[in-house]
């Protein structure tokens, strides 16, 4: 399990990217062991993700049973977290970024913790505010996600804006596609308030 020191260091590094700190990549060791340990952040983020899902599911109807929702969402969480690192490895091999692969994936994994904390607050606010404000909050959250991803990519990989944007698409599009599949499988429809 991750120590309190590792969590503090990972959070500090993740926030460093948000602040455009040129030293932010140094918070993440560029070793395979460090990269593998960073996947333990999934365990830290999972309860926050569950809170977000509970709030989101309170605003929709579904044809699925409770156990199906839990099982499918757990699978989605795992696949969604692991999908980009798998896809990116092939891209890294072709772009000669394999040397930075462990640091890059570690940084992206750690960014998920502060981002999910912000997401919990945003989803709570969006659930109690009028629809127009909720849409603005959702757009702001996407903006933050995209900015953070681009900041990590440019800082760690020294990638151009175009390369960074293309990697953002490689990360985001499969994730959205997975969401569509899950939503259709679970029969999710927005709740109609009366």
Secondary structure, DSSP 4 states (H G I P E B T S, - for coil): ---HHHHHHHHHHHHHHHTT-TTGGGGS--SHHHHHHHTTHHHHHHHHHHHHHHHHHTTEE-SS-HHHHHHHHHHHHHHHHHHHHHHHHHHHHHHT-GGGHHHHHHHHHHHHHHHHHHHHHHHHHHHHS-HHHHHHHHHHHHHHHHHHHHHHHHHHH---HHHHHHHHHHHHHHHHHHHHHHHHHHT-EEPPP-
